[in-house]
Amino acid sequence: MSDPIDGSACLRGDAALARAFAFLGKRWNAVLLGTLSTGPAGFRELARQVPGISDSMLSDRLSALAASGLISRRVDEGPPLSVSYALTERGRALMPALEQISTWAVEHLPES
Amino acid sequence: MSDPIDGSACLRGDAALARAFAFLGKRWNAVLLGTLSTGPAGFRELARQVPGISDSMLSDRLSALAASGLISRRVDEGPPLSVSYALTERGRALMPALEQISTWAVEHLPES
């Protein structure tokens, strides 16, 4: 019954969607990106802003996000030594979509 | 270092984002919604359009999406009996965000 005008574009989009959600669907990834959308933050600051995440999980997720080029890790030798994380251009490009999803969830996906 | 103008709005948004991704991040959910964005489809049609999904998984996901009010299930008594699935208004409201994520993934999340 479906009648896509351009089947190949749809398939391409679906594959991309699957790829995006395989990544963003991993617990904490989207929330961490959303948190960094307000500006760069250090490890402890992120741990505070994302309630429920363990230090080892936070460390794991920050590494994965950095490996994907969505965030950057900046070391300031200090003293005191400090490390901060920030969205890259690629990560920032995702923010409008995340905001839309967040707005949608507030309106249409009630807390159960 | 972050300086949110309205902390409570941010937290609300983050909780909503976590809720959205807990749901959309479940394998197949976003792809099934994207597939239905081209129009209503029957079970076999969906199974064909989403390569790699098993019948039992498809059945499971369609039930969950219907339970969340994102899709509707319509039975046409026929004969022949046929069942089709379609986005509800709530599901349709998510499409612009999914399209944005898909576009972002095509541009910024290369196939690895």
Backbone of each chain as ProteinMPNN parsed JSONL, in Angstrom:
{"seq_chain_A": "MSDPIDGSACLRGDAALARAFAFLGKRWNAVLLGTLSTGPAGFRELARQVPGISDSMLSDRLSALAASGLISRRVDEGPPLSVSYALTERGRALMPALEQISTWAVEHLPES", "coords_chain_A": {"N_chain_A": [[0.817, -1.202, 0.0], [2.09, 1.108, 0.468], [3.576, 3.931, -1.08], [6.168, 4.958, -2.063], [7.813, 7.723, -3.458], [10.399, 7.785, -4.248], [12.061, 5.1, -4.022], [14.735, 4.314, -3.522], [15.889, 6.437, -2.188], [14.4, 6.392, 0.14], [15.194, 3.934, 1.248], [17.854, 4.424, 1.679], [17.646, 6.434, 3.53], [16.42, 4.994, 5.59], [18.395, 3.173, 6.3], [20.292, 4.903, 7.252], [18.922, 5.958, 9.385], [18.651, 3.715, 10.989], [21.312, 3.359, 11.598], [21.879, 5.702, 12.97], [20.239, 5.394, 15.22], [21.166, 3.065, 16.324], [23.377, 3.999, 17.459], [22.681, 6.402, 18.89], [20.732, 5.333, 20.422], [21.963, 3.878, 22.336], [22.213, 3.662, 25.758], [22.422, 6.714, 27.502], [23.937, 8.138, 25.597], [22.526, 10.049, 23.917], [21.524, 11.714, 25.888], [23.848, 12.676, 27.09], [24.92, 14.143, 24.959], [22.902, 16.046, 24.682], [23.203, 17.319, 27.128], [25.728, 18.464, 26.847], [25.085, 20.344, 25.018], [24.548, 22.716, 26.213], [26.956, 23.81, 26.663], [30.58, 23.467, 27.075], [31.821, 20.971, 29.352], [33.26, 19.59, 32.346], [34.397, 16.352, 33.566], [33.387, 15.727, 36.195], [31.367, 17.557, 36.415], [29.637, 16.72, 34.389], [28.98, 14.223, 35.428], [27.474, 15.018, 37.553], [25.396, 16.34, 36.31], [24.041, 14.428, 34.903], [22.034, 12.448, 36.243], [22.344, 9.311, 37.807], [24.147, 8.048, 36.172], [27.049, 6.03, 36.193], [30.526, 6.489, 37.15], [32.276, 4.907, 35.62], [30.703, 4.195, 33.473], [30.149, 6.713, 32.415], [32.704, 7.487, 31.638], [33.207, 5.542, 29.707], [31.196, 6.166, 27.796], [31.874, 8.772, 27.069], [34.299, 8.317, 25.806], [33.434, 6.809, 23.595], [31.782, 8.652, 22.282], [33.648, 10.577, 21.637], [35.307, 9.094, 19.977], [33.628, 8.774, 17.826], [33.623, 11.237, 16.825], [31.836, 13.128, 17.71], [32.068, 14.569, 20.004], [34.625, 16.579, 21.529], [37.683, 16.282, 23.366], [39.294, 18.175, 25.638], [42.346, 19.004, 27.003], [43.533, 20.856, 29.621], [46.541, 21.814, 30.717], [47.048, 23.142, 33.015], [48.66, 24.32, 36.035], [45.602, 23.906, 37.975], [45.496, 20.633, 36.455], [43.039, 20.16, 34.006], [40.23, 18.673, 32.409], [38.089, 19.03, 29.701], [34.977, 18.556, 28.016], [33.423, 18.931, 24.86], [30.923, 19.672, 22.395], [31.559, 18.773, 19.014], [31.577, 20.145, 15.659], [30.13, 18.331, 14.167], [28.687, 17.046, 16.182], [27.233, 19.202, 17.122], [25.626, 19.676, 14.95], [23.666, 17.859, 15.225], [21.979, 18.756, 17.161], [19.535, 20.333, 16.64], [17.772, 18.317, 15.793], [17.71, 16.646, 18.034], [16.551, 18.382, 19.855], [14.038, 18.63, 18.727], [13.094, 16.025, 19.041], [13.061, 15.853, 21.794], [11.148, 17.807, 22.436], [8.95, 16.645, 21.196], [8.734, 14.321, 22.771], [8.087, 15.395, 25.265], [5.563, 16.337, 24.699], [4.197, 14.14, 23.596], [4.96, 11.672, 24.628], [4.188, 10.457, 27.354], [5.374, 10.315, 30.771], [5.591, 7.129, 32.113]], "CA_chain_A": [[0.0, 0.0, 0.0], [2.926, 2.3, 0.508], [3.849, 4.391, -2.432], [7.267, 5.917, -1.991], [8.128, 8.314, -4.751], [11.761, 7.407, -4.596], [12.365, 3.987, -3.128], [16.137, 4.215, -3.123], [16.126, 7.476, -1.174], [13.805, 5.91, 1.375], [16.029, 2.891, 1.819], [19.064, 5.057, 2.16], [17.266, 7.104, 4.769], [16.162, 4.025, 6.643], [19.668, 2.626, 6.757], [20.927, 5.951, 8.054], [18.149, 6.047, 10.619], [19.03, 2.56, 11.801], [22.681, 3.613, 12.056], [21.807, 6.761, 13.973], [19.627, 4.931, 16.456], [22.04, 2.067, 16.929], [24.334, 4.77, 18.229], [22.017, 7.305, 19.835], [19.871, 4.553, 21.299], [22.748, 3.352, 23.452], [21.85, 4.444, 26.927], [23.187, 7.897, 27.91], [24.579, 8.912, 24.521], [21.751, 11.231, 23.528], [21.409, 12.61, 27.037], [25.137, 13.362, 27.243], [25.016, 15.157, 23.902], [21.986, 17.118, 25.055], [23.787, 18.06, 28.249], [26.832, 19.282, 26.335], [24.571, 21.411, 24.149], [24.536, 23.98, 26.961], [28.324, 24.306, 26.74], [31.569, 22.475, 27.49], [31.743, 20.592, 30.76], [34.242, 18.626, 32.813], [33.89, 15.028, 33.918], [32.573, 15.757, 37.411], [30.182, 18.352, 36.111], [28.74, 15.842, 33.635], [28.488, 13.186, 36.347], [26.44, 15.662, 38.369], [24.244, 16.756, 35.496], [23.339, 13.261, 34.365], [21.828, 11.623, 37.436], [22.173, 7.878, 37.593], [25.237, 7.453, 35.401], [28.23, 5.719, 37.011], [31.745, 7.07, 36.606], [32.869, 4.068, 34.578], [29.83, 4.309, 32.298], [30.369, 8.043, 31.852], [33.997, 7.44, 30.979], [33.011, 4.716, 28.512], [30.388, 6.875, 26.809], [32.627, 9.927, 26.559], [35.271, 7.778, 24.848], [32.738, 6.415, 22.369], [31.329, 9.866, 21.601], [34.837, 11.224, 21.081], [35.766, 8.258, 18.859], [32.724, 9.014, 16.697], [33.787, 12.62, 16.356], [30.706, 13.973, 18.099], [32.552, 15.491, 21.037], [36.083, 16.66, 21.625], [38.198, 16.239, 24.732], [40.343, 19.178, 25.686], [43.107, 18.938, 28.244], [44.229, 22.079, 30.017], [47.597, 21.272, 31.59], [46.952, 23.826, 34.307], [47.87, 23.682, 37.084], [45.455, 22.453, 38.051], [45.115, 19.926, 35.23], [41.59, 19.952, 33.881], [39.798, 18.1, 31.134], [36.697, 19.366, 29.434], [34.375, 17.935, 26.84], [32.561, 19.874, 24.141], [30.416, 19.193, 21.111], [32.221, 19.177, 17.771], [30.617, 20.642, 14.675], [29.276, 17.188, 13.844], [27.763, 16.869, 17.303], [26.337, 20.353, 17.163], [24.67, 19.556, 13.835], [22.585, 16.962, 15.635], [21.163, 19.349, 18.23], [18.146, 20.667, 16.289], [16.973, 17.087, 15.759], [17.492, 16.208, 19.425], [15.575, 19.278, 20.471], [12.711, 18.265, 18.211], [12.686, 14.77, 19.672], [12.758, 16.156, 23.184], [9.847, 18.485, 22.438], [7.949, 15.636, 20.867], [8.561, 13.416, 23.911], [7.358, 16.131, 26.305], [4.153, 16.444, 24.311], [3.515, 12.917, 23.136], [5.393, 10.426, 25.258], [4.053, 10.761, 28.789], [6.069, 9.456, 31.724], [4.659, 6.027, 32.448]], "C_chain_A": [[0.86, 1.266, 0.0], [3.32, 2.676, -0.907], [4.968, 5.419, -2.407], [7.582, 6.443, -3.374], [9.516, 7.871, -5.201], [12.248, 6.348, -3.62], [13.802, 3.966, -2.653], [16.477, 5.256, -2.062], [15.576, 7.03, 0.17], [14.704, 4.885, 2.036], [17.294, 3.472, 2.405], [18.783, 5.731, 3.5], [17.055, 6.123, 5.902], [17.451, 3.433, 7.188], [20.365, 3.641, 7.654], [20.237, 6.071, 9.405], [18.532, 4.906, 11.558], [20.413, 2.782, 12.403], [22.664, 4.657, 13.182], [21.275, 6.221, 15.297], [20.406, 3.812, 17.118], [23.019, 2.79, 17.844], [23.646, 5.614, 19.314], [21.156, 6.54, 20.829], [20.638, 3.926, 22.448], [22.548, 4.265, 24.65], [22.879, 5.535, 27.224], [23.723, 8.735, 26.753], [23.815, 10.188, 24.172], [21.669, 12.234, 24.675], [22.719, 13.369, 27.273], [25.299, 14.455, 26.19], [24.117, 16.341, 24.232], [22.555, 17.977, 26.179], [24.916, 18.971, 27.773], [26.348, 20.408, 25.418], [24.515, 22.75, 24.871], [25.939, 24.546, 27.118], [29.275, 23.225, 27.194], [31.443, 22.168, 28.975], [32.838, 19.596, 31.089], [33.564, 17.339, 33.241], [32.942, 15.076, 35.123], [31.271, 16.519, 37.207], [29.157, 17.502, 35.349], [28.142, 14.774, 34.543], [27.351, 13.743, 37.204], [25.185, 15.941, 37.559], [23.45, 15.592, 34.915], [23.118, 12.282, 35.504], [21.667, 10.152, 37.046], [23.3, 7.231, 36.805], [26.415, 7.187, 36.346], [29.463, 6.33, 36.365], [32.311, 6.229, 35.465], [32.038, 4.125, 33.304], [30.039, 5.663, 31.618], [31.677, 8.075, 31.063], [33.9, 6.671, 29.66], [32.274, 5.485, 27.418], [31.117, 8.078, 26.219], [33.672, 9.458, 25.542], [34.601, 7.442, 23.52], [32.286, 7.643, 21.574], [32.512, 10.597, 20.963], [35.348, 10.435, 19.867], [34.902, 8.464, 17.616], [32.809, 10.441, 16.189], [32.646, 13.537, 16.736], [31.077, 14.949, 19.212], [34.077, 15.528, 20.982], [36.474, 16.701, 23.097], [39.369, 17.204, 24.774], [41.04, 19.131, 27.035], [43.803, 20.275, 28.465], [45.247, 21.681, 31.088], [47.645, 21.98, 32.939], [48.27, 24.392, 34.767], [46.679, 24.554, 37.514], [45.072, 21.87, 36.691], [43.589, 19.841, 35.162], [41.263, 19.471, 32.477], [38.373, 18.548, 30.9], [36.262, 18.778, 28.105], [33.448, 18.941, 26.19], [32.061, 19.22, 22.86], [31.343, 19.633, 19.987], [31.151, 19.735, 16.83], [29.614, 19.545, 14.308], [28.244, 16.937, 14.944], [26.743, 17.99, 17.365], [25.258, 20.268, 16.072], [23.484, 18.667, 14.194], [21.588, 17.63, 16.576], [19.739, 19.724, 17.824], [17.247, 19.432, 16.273], [16.706, 16.59, 17.18], [16.477, 17.09, 20.127], [14.159, 18.941, 20.013], [12.195, 16.996, 18.873], [12.301, 15.01, 21.127], [11.39, 16.834, 23.307], [8.714, 17.507, 22.163], [7.668, 14.748, 22.082], [7.792, 14.104, 25.041], [5.873, 16.157, 25.983], [3.452, 15.1, 24.137], [3.91, 11.632, 23.82], [5.358, 10.629, 26.768], [4.911, 9.828, 29.62], [5.11, 8.351, 32.149], [4.793, 5.654, 33.913]], "O_chain_A": [[0.42, 2.34, -0.41], [3.384, 1.834, -1.803], [4.753, 6.597, -2.692], [7.613, 5.688, -4.345], [9.758, 7.618, -6.382], [12.772, 6.652, -2.548], [14.066, 3.634, -1.497], [17.258, 4.99, -1.149], [16.194, 7.253, 1.211], [14.951, 4.95, 3.24], [17.749, 3.074, 3.477], [19.551, 5.622, 4.455], [17.455, 6.377, 7.038], [17.584, 3.216, 8.392], [20.951, 3.288, 8.678], [20.884, 6.261, 10.434], [18.713, 5.105, 12.759], [20.662, 2.444, 13.56], [23.342, 4.51, 14.199], [21.795, 6.548, 16.363], [20.322, 3.624, 18.332], [23.436, 2.257, 18.873], [23.992, 5.54, 20.493], [20.879, 7.018, 21.929], [20.038, 3.486, 23.429], [22.698, 5.484, 24.558], [24.082, 5.278, 27.195], [23.942, 9.934, 26.92], [24.392, 11.275, 24.137], [21.738, 13.444, 24.462], [22.706, 14.552, 27.613], [25.759, 15.556, 26.493], [24.517, 17.495, 24.082], [22.408, 19.199, 26.182], [25.046, 20.105, 28.233], [27.11, 21.315, 25.083], [24.442, 23.8, 24.233], [26.105, 25.644, 27.649], [28.837, 22.17, 27.654], [31.007, 23.012, 29.758], [33.292, 18.848, 30.223], [32.338, 17.239, 33.277], [31.837, 14.535, 35.077], [30.226, 16.167, 37.753], [27.96, 17.558, 35.631], [26.957, 14.456, 34.449], [26.397, 13.038, 37.534], [24.064, 15.8, 38.048], [22.311, 15.766, 34.484], [23.93, 11.379, 35.711], [20.96, 9.807, 36.099], [23.407, 6.005, 36.767], [26.737, 8.019, 37.194], [29.454, 6.653, 35.177], [32.771, 6.771, 34.46], [32.577, 4.106, 32.197], [30.099, 5.746, 30.392], [31.741, 8.622, 29.962], [34.438, 7.093, 28.637], [32.677, 5.46, 26.255], [30.997, 8.369, 25.029], [33.903, 10.126, 24.534], [35.13, 7.749, 22.452], [32.393, 7.672, 20.348], [32.386, 11.166, 19.879], [35.765, 11.016, 18.865], [35.384, 8.342, 16.49], [32.134, 10.804, 15.226], [32.494, 14.611, 16.153], [30.478, 16.016, 19.344], [34.721, 14.621, 20.454], [35.688, 17.106, 23.954], [40.33, 17.055, 24.018], [40.397, 19.21, 28.081], [44.554, 20.757, 27.617], [44.89, 21.274, 32.194], [48.222, 21.463, 33.896], [48.988, 24.93, 33.924], [46.737, 25.78, 37.429], [44.413, 22.525, 35.883], [42.933, 19.492, 36.143], [41.93, 19.817, 31.502], [37.536, 18.459, 31.798], [37.067, 18.541, 27.205], [32.77, 19.71, 26.872], [32.704, 18.324, 22.314], [31.857, 20.751, 20.01], [29.97, 19.784, 17.173], [28.418, 19.797, 14.161], [27.079, 16.652, 14.665], [25.559, 17.769, 17.623], [24.132, 20.73, 16.256], [22.435, 18.718, 13.551], [20.48, 17.129, 16.768], [18.808, 19.462, 18.585], [16.092, 19.498, 16.692], [15.594, 16.161, 17.489], [15.647, 16.609, 20.898], [13.212, 18.963, 20.8], [11.019, 16.896, 19.222], [11.332, 14.437, 21.625], [10.583, 16.481, 24.167], [7.666, 17.539, 22.808], [6.512, 14.455, 22.389], [6.951, 13.486, 25.695], [5.03, 16.018, 26.869], [2.28, 14.942, 24.479], [3.267, 10.602, 23.619], [6.378, 10.936, 27.385], [5.152, 8.685, 29.231], [3.96, 8.613, 32.499], [4.099, 4.755, 34.387]]}, "seq_chain_B": "MSDPIDGSACLRGDAALARAFAFLGKRWNAVLLGTLSTGPAGFRELARQVPGISDSMLSDRLSALAASGLISRRVDEGPPLSVSYALTERGRALMPALEQISTWAVEHLPES", "coords_chain_B": {"N_chain_B": [[31.161, 24.822, 33.878], [29.138, 25.085, 32.105], [26.269, 27.006, 31.26], [23.325, 27.101, 31.66], [20.384, 28.822, 30.807], [17.897, 28.346, 31.79], [17.62, 26.149, 34.049], [15.721, 24.234, 34.939], [14.096, 23.772, 32.761], [15.938, 22.623, 31.057], [16.519, 20.242, 32.427], [14.076, 19.018, 32.348], [13.818, 18.685, 29.633], [15.967, 16.946, 29.202], [15.182, 14.673, 30.596], [12.983, 13.981, 29.109], [14.22, 13.461, 26.706], [15.761, 11.252, 27.371], [13.713, 9.469, 27.861], [12.52, 9.334, 25.358], [14.585, 8.185, 23.869], [14.998, 5.805, 25.173], [12.91, 4.461, 24.248], [12.795, 4.84, 21.393], [15.302, 3.991, 20.84], [15.268, 1.294, 21.044], [15.882, -1.536, 19.174], [14.782, -1.449, 15.808], [12.417, 0.039, 16.23], [12.483, 2.853, 15.493], [13.082, 2.589, 12.814], [10.892, 1.152, 11.854], [8.863, 3.032, 12.272], [9.762, 5.03, 10.556], [9.483, 3.662, 8.151], [6.72, 3.359, 8.006], [6.079, 5.943, 7.549], [5.789, 6.411, 4.903], [3.305, 5.584, 4.33], [0.362, 3.551, 5.128], [0.845, 0.071, 5.906], [0.826, -3.491, 5.451], [1.479, -6.484, 7.419], [3.21, -8.354, 6.076], [4.231, -6.763, 4.099], [5.674, -4.905, 5.594], [7.54, -6.62, 6.712], [8.98, -7.216, 4.468], [9.975, -4.736, 3.772], [11.661, -4.031, 5.797], [14.558, -5.157, 6.043], [15.986, -8.009, 7.554], [14.593, -8.164, 9.903], [12.901, -10.388, 12.072], [9.862, -12.37, 11.883], [8.666, -12.716, 14.407], [9.886, -10.757, 15.927], [9.07, -8.495, 14.527], [6.329, -8.609, 14.973], [6.292, -8.302, 17.739], [7.371, -5.684, 18.007], [5.506, -4.141, 16.602], [3.305, -4.444, 18.249], [4.224, -3.138, 20.566], [4.605, -0.523, 19.606], [2.004, 0.11, 18.922], [0.805, -0.056, 21.443], [1.946, 2.141, 22.624], [0.683, 4.105, 21.352], [1.651, 5.119, 18.985], [1.331, 3.973, 16.529], [-1.442, 2.699, 14.633], [-3.603, -0.145, 14.412], [-5.328, -1.643, 11.93], [-8.048, -3.575, 11.144], [-9.324, -5.168, 8.397], [-12.141, -6.816, 7.669], [-12.655, -8.143, 5.361], [-13.926, -10.548, 2.982], [-10.639, -10.926, 1.44], [-9.476, -11.329, 4.838], [-7.646, -8.65, 6.147], [-4.883, -6.958, 7.648], [-3.749, -3.821, 8.553], [-1.186, -1.426, 9.261], [-0.662, 1.823, 10.548], [0.674, 5.13, 10.939], [-0.228, 6.992, 13.828], [-1.566, 10.203, 14.834], [0.14, 11.077, 16.803], [2.397, 9.531, 16.226], [2.961, 10.489, 13.699], [3.694, 13.045, 14.311], [6.249, 12.787, 15.1], [7.77, 12.467, 12.872], [9.127, 14.676, 11.455], [11.347, 15.095, 13.124], [12.601, 12.6, 13.003], [13.275, 12.564, 10.325], [15.132, 14.61, 10.273], [17.14, 13.505, 11.852], [17.841, 11.346, 10.307], [18.827, 12.626, 8.003], [20.981, 13.94, 9.163], [22.507, 11.7, 9.917], [23.161, 10.609, 7.441], [24.848, 12.587, 6.518], [26.745, 12.932, 8.561], [27.357, 10.611, 9.998], [29.142, 8.275, 9.064], [28.903, 5.116, 7.331], [30.387, 2.426, 8.976]], "CA_chain_B": [[31.344, 25.798, 32.82], [27.903, 25.285, 31.357], [25.516, 28.117, 31.817], [21.965, 27.054, 31.138], [19.575, 29.958, 31.224], [16.777, 27.839, 32.578], [18.02, 24.792, 34.419], [14.626, 23.287, 35.072], [13.662, 23.411, 31.407], [16.943, 21.704, 30.547], [16.35, 18.937, 33.049], [12.852, 18.445, 31.82], [14.141, 18.239, 28.281], [16.846, 15.793, 29.244], [14.407, 13.509, 31.008], [12.16, 13.613, 27.961], [15.129, 12.892, 25.713], [16.098, 9.906, 27.843], [12.507, 8.658, 27.679], [12.347, 9.12, 23.925], [15.583, 7.278, 23.325], [14.787, 4.478, 25.752], [11.904, 3.831, 23.399], [13.198, 4.845, 19.981], [16.579, 3.308, 20.705], [15.057, -0.152, 20.936], [16.122, -1.877, 17.777], [13.69, -1.515, 14.83], [11.298, 0.963, 16.445], [12.575, 4.057, 14.667], [13.049, 2.199, 11.4], [9.509, 0.82, 11.519], [8.112, 4.287, 12.162], [10.187, 5.664, 9.303], [8.898, 2.917, 7.035], [5.289, 3.671, 7.938], [5.885, 7.344, 7.158], [5.421, 6.461, 3.48], [1.908, 5.188, 4.198], [0.009, 2.331, 5.85], [1.386, -1.154, 5.329], [0.479, -4.742, 6.112], [2.571, -7.173, 8.103], [4.174, -8.925, 5.128], [4.873, -5.631, 3.414], [6.669, -4.376, 6.521], [8.619, -7.612, 6.831], [9.789, -7.089, 3.251], [10.627, -3.422, 3.703], [12.664, -3.889, 6.858], [15.353, -6.382, 5.897], [16.706, -8.474, 8.727], [13.718, -8.326, 11.065], [12.183, -11.665, 12.061], [8.418, -12.196, 12.042], [8.279, -12.585, 15.818], [10.349, -9.442, 16.356], [8.182, -7.509, 13.908], [5.068, -8.681, 15.689], [6.563, -7.709, 19.055], [7.568, -4.241, 17.885], [4.243, -3.517, 16.199], [2.471, -4.389, 19.457], [4.734, -2.089, 21.46], [4.334, 0.786, 18.998], [0.559, 0.342, 19.034], [0.522, 0.184, 22.855], [2.393, 3.503, 22.933], [-0.15, 5.061, 20.62], [2.364, 5.713, 17.848], [0.733, 3.43, 15.316], [-2.731, 2.045, 14.829], [-3.735, -1.427, 13.725], [-6.665, -1.644, 11.37], [-8.422, -4.879, 10.604], [-10.374, -5.172, 7.382], [-12.641, -8.198, 7.771], [-12.583, -8.754, 4.022], [-12.73, -11.313, 2.668], [-9.88, -11.638, 2.473], [-9.102, -10.582, 6.035], [-6.308, -8.044, 6.068], [-4.531, -6.087, 8.764], [-2.719, -2.866, 8.16], [-0.642, -0.574, 10.316], [-0.469, 3.199, 10.081], [1.043, 6.092, 11.978], [-1.254, 7.844, 14.416], [-1.153, 11.607, 14.843], [1.312, 11.126, 17.685], [3.529, 8.982, 15.482], [3.262, 11.398, 12.598], [4.343, 14.238, 14.875], [7.67, 12.495, 15.299], [8.46, 12.288, 11.583], [10.118, 15.703, 11.107], [12.567, 14.862, 13.9], [13.281, 11.425, 12.444], [13.881, 12.951, 9.052], [16.333, 15.391, 10.57], [18.176, 12.59, 12.337], [18.281, 10.569, 9.155], [19.669, 13.513, 7.192], [22.227, 14.127, 9.908], [23.297, 10.467, 9.877], [23.709, 10.48, 6.088], [25.947, 13.544, 6.364], [27.758, 12.983, 9.623], [27.646, 9.336, 10.649], [29.437, 7.398, 7.93], [28.867, 3.667, 7.553], [31.741, 2.028, 9.389]], "C_chain_B": [[30.048, 26.06, 32.048], [27.076, 26.358, 32.038], [24.104, 28.118, 31.266], [21.157, 28.224, 31.672], [18.439, 29.49, 32.123], [17.023, 26.371, 32.89], [16.871, 23.807, 34.46], [14.117, 22.841, 33.704], [14.632, 22.405, 30.804], [16.732, 20.315, 31.105], [15.12, 18.237, 32.511], [13.112, 17.878, 30.427], [15.006, 16.994, 28.287], [16.103, 14.538, 29.642], [13.553, 13.023, 29.843], [13.015, 12.934, 26.892], [15.489, 11.462, 26.1], [14.926, 8.96, 27.606], [12.325, 8.319, 26.195], [13.338, 8.085, 23.411], [15.521, 5.895, 23.945], [13.813, 3.714, 24.859], [12.386, 3.712, 21.95], [14.503, 4.084, 19.767], [16.439, 1.799, 20.662], [15.099, -0.526, 19.469], [14.821, -2.008, 16.988], [12.62, -0.447, 15.031], [11.347, 2.172, 15.52], [12.471, 3.707, 13.187], [11.629, 1.836, 10.969], [8.666, 2.082, 11.369], [8.473, 4.997, 10.862], [9.569, 4.982, 8.095], [7.419, 3.246, 6.876], [5.034, 5.123, 7.538], [5.52, 7.461, 5.687], [3.981, 6.012, 3.258], [1.642, 3.896, 4.951], [0.586, 1.101, 5.145], [0.921, -2.354, 6.122], [1.719, -5.405, 6.684], [3.64, -7.657, 7.117], [4.942, -7.832, 4.384], [5.968, -5.035, 4.3], [7.857, -5.334, 6.639], [9.557, -7.506, 5.633], [10.591, -5.799, 3.265], [11.693, -3.208, 4.777], [13.527, -5.148, 6.86], [16.042, -6.73, 7.212], [15.824, -8.668, 9.948], [12.993, -9.669, 10.953], [10.691, -11.395, 12.26], [8.044, -11.976, 13.511], [8.719, -11.224, 16.371], [9.442, -8.355, 15.795], [6.851, -7.451, 14.654], [5.193, -8.012, 17.066], [6.645, -6.183, 18.984], [6.286, -3.525, 17.485], [3.305, -3.415, 17.403], [2.916, -3.255, 20.38], [4.442, -0.698, 20.905], [2.851, 1.126, 19.082], [0.189, 0.664, 20.487], [0.92, 1.604, 23.267], [1.597, 4.556, 22.172], [0.543, 5.717, 19.445], [1.868, 5.182, 16.514], [-0.625, 2.84, 15.659], [-2.761, 0.771, 13.987], [-5.165, -1.477, 13.211], [-6.964, -2.994, 10.733], [-9.55, -4.686, 9.606], [-10.863, -6.612, 7.256], [-12.687, -8.906, 6.423], [-13.884, -9.383, 3.618], [-11.977, -10.716, 1.475], [-9.581, -10.72, 3.652], [-7.736, -9.93, 5.814], [-6.111, -7.068, 7.217], [-3.518, -5.077, 8.257], [-2.378, -1.947, 9.319], [-0.394, 0.814, 9.745], [-0.024, 4.073, 11.247], [-0.2, 6.772, 12.525], [-0.763, 9.295, 14.338], [0.117, 11.781, 15.684], [2.572, 10.603, 16.977], [3.959, 9.918, 14.363], [4.01, 12.644, 13.093], [5.845, 14.042, 15.079], [8.465, 12.531, 13.994], [9.461, 13.389, 11.23], [11.438, 15.501, 11.853], [13.332, 13.658, 13.347], [13.955, 11.755, 11.119], [15.167, 13.742, 9.27], [17.479, 14.497, 11.034], [18.726, 11.768, 11.189], [19.219, 11.392, 8.269], [21.027, 13.732, 7.858], [23.115, 12.891, 9.79], [23.921, 10.267, 8.491], [24.935, 11.379, 5.939], [27.097, 13.32, 7.337], [28.11, 11.654, 10.272], [27.924, 8.304, 9.566], [29.277, 5.933, 8.317], [30.268, 3.218, 7.915], [32.071, 0.649, 8.845]], "O_chain_B": [[29.88, 27.108, 31.424], [27.182, 26.578, 33.245], [23.721, 29.007, 30.505], [21.242, 28.567, 32.851], [18.073, 30.159, 33.09], [16.685, 25.48, 32.111], [17.031, 22.656, 34.055], [13.753, 21.68, 33.513], [14.224, 21.46, 30.13], [16.758, 19.327, 30.371], [15.122, 17.032, 32.256], [12.695, 16.77, 30.09], [14.808, 16.089, 27.477], [16.355, 13.462, 29.1], [13.414, 11.821, 29.614], [12.592, 11.966, 26.26], [15.517, 10.57, 25.252], [15.108, 7.81, 27.207], [12.022, 7.183, 25.831], [12.983, 7.214, 22.617], [15.939, 4.916, 23.327], [13.884, 2.492, 24.733], [12.384, 2.628, 21.366], [14.782, 3.596, 18.672], [17.378, 1.096, 20.289], [14.436, 0.088, 18.633], [13.865, -2.618, 17.465], [11.969, -0.063, 14.06], [10.367, 2.479, 14.841], [11.853, 4.431, 12.407], [11.207, 2.167, 9.861], [7.854, 2.188, 10.45], [7.601, 5.503, 10.155], [9.18, 5.64, 7.13], [6.923, 3.395, 5.76], [3.902, 5.492, 7.223], [4.997, 8.49, 5.259], [3.486, 6.05, 2.131], [2.578, 3.215, 5.37], [0.787, 1.107, 3.931], [0.654, -2.255, 7.32], [2.846, -4.959, 6.468], [4.829, -7.4, 7.305], [6.129, -7.967, 4.086], [7.052, -4.702, 3.821], [9.015, -4.917, 6.662], [10.769, -7.681, 5.76], [11.741, -5.765, 2.827], [12.525, -2.307, 4.667], [13.252, -6.094, 7.599], [16.604, -5.868, 7.888], [16.255, -9.272, 10.93], [12.528, -10.044, 9.877], [10.303, -10.332, 12.743], [7.195, -11.139, 13.816], [8.016, -10.617, 17.179], [9.087, -7.409, 16.497], [6.322, -6.372, 14.926], [4.315, -7.261, 17.492], [6.056, -5.483, 19.808], [6.008, -2.429, 17.97], [2.596, -2.421, 17.561], [2.091, -2.509, 20.907], [4.072, 0.205, 21.656], [2.482, 2.282, 19.286], [-0.636, 1.542, 20.741], [0.302, 2.196, 24.152], [1.819, 5.756, 22.336], [0.09, 6.75, 18.952], [1.971, 5.858, 15.49], [-0.917, 2.527, 16.813], [-2.046, 0.637, 12.994], [-6.11, -1.362, 13.991], [-6.212, -3.481, 9.888], [-10.593, -4.117, 9.925], [-10.137, -7.502, 6.812], [-12.751, -10.134, 6.363], [-14.924, -8.786, 3.896], [-12.579, -10.083, 0.607], [-9.449, -9.506, 3.498], [-6.795, -10.576, 5.355], [-7.058, -6.439, 7.69], [-2.541, -5.443, 7.604], [-3.18, -1.727, 10.226], [0.03, 0.96, 8.599], [-0.32, 3.776, 12.405], [-1.121, 7.092, 11.773], [0.328, 9.566, 13.835], [1.03, 12.523, 15.324], [3.66, 11.163, 17.116], [5.147, 10.116, 14.111], [4.843, 13.211, 12.386], [6.602, 15.003, 15.213], [9.693, 12.617, 14.014], [10.55, 13.079, 10.748], [12.513, 15.707, 11.291], [14.557, 13.691, 13.236], [15.057, 11.288, 10.831], [16.153, 13.569, 8.554], [18.635, 14.701, 10.662], [19.93, 11.522, 11.107], [20.269, 10.912, 7.843], [22.071, 13.713, 7.206], [24.323, 13.006, 9.588], [25.06, 9.815, 8.375], [25.928, 10.996, 5.321], [28.265, 13.492, 6.99], [29.078, 11.582, 11.029], [27.033, 7.541, 9.193], [29.486, 5.553, 9.469], [31.233, 3.583, 7.243], [33.165, 0.137, 9.083]]}, "name": "protein", "num_of_chains": 2, "seq": "MSDPIDGSACLRGDAALARAFAFLGKRWNAVLLGTLSTGPAGFRELARQVPGISDSMLSDRLSALAASGLISRRVDEGPPLSVSYALTERGRALMPALEQISTWAVEHLPESMSDPIDGSACLRGDAALARAFAFLGKRWNAVLLGTLSTGPAGFRELARQVPGISDSMLSDRLSALAASGLISRRVDEGPPLSVSYALTERGRALMPALEQISTWAVEHLPES"}
